[in-house]
Amino acid sequence: MRGNGNMQNMMKQMQKMQKKMEEAQANLGEEKIEGTAGGGMVTVVVTGHKEIVEVNIKPEVVDPDDIEMLQDLVLAATNDALKKADQLANSTMGQFTKGLNLPGMF
């Protein structure tokens, strides 16, 4: 019955890993990631959970005759922030799957 002890040990390790994963996921929500466009004229701040928490637009980029440019800058800054949030999430959560060869996981 030696294998049974190994199974219990493996279950404990999995529970520890799950707890660490949950903590890492929660910490991602606390992270603030900034995306920019137009040389910093527009900045968008998102959390690690991809929730937009701030949009800043410098007054000099606001041109009533060129609303499309402003919309493009907001879109570009938002996409930049979301891409950076994805990269952070992948590097943070990826540490839990390194070396594991589990079919169907991530």
C-alpha positions, 0 to 999 in steps of 0.5 A: 500500500505504498502507492496510497501514501504517494497519492495522498502526498500528491493531493496535498501538493495539488491543494497547495498549488491550487491555493497559490494559484488562487492567491496569484489570481487575486493579486492580479486584480490588485495590479494596475497596468497602463497602456498609452497611445499618441506618445502618452496623450491618452493613457488607459489603466486596467487591472490584471483582471482586465477591468478598466479603472482609469482613462486619461486624455490630455486636453491638447489632443481633444480636437472637436474637428477630429473626434476620430483621431481621439477615438483611435487613440483611446482604442489604441491605449486600451488595446495596449493596456489589455495586451500588457494585462494578458502578458502579466497574467500569462507570466504570473499564472504560467509559473503554475503550469511549467513542467506539468504535462496535463492534457486539457489544462490551459 
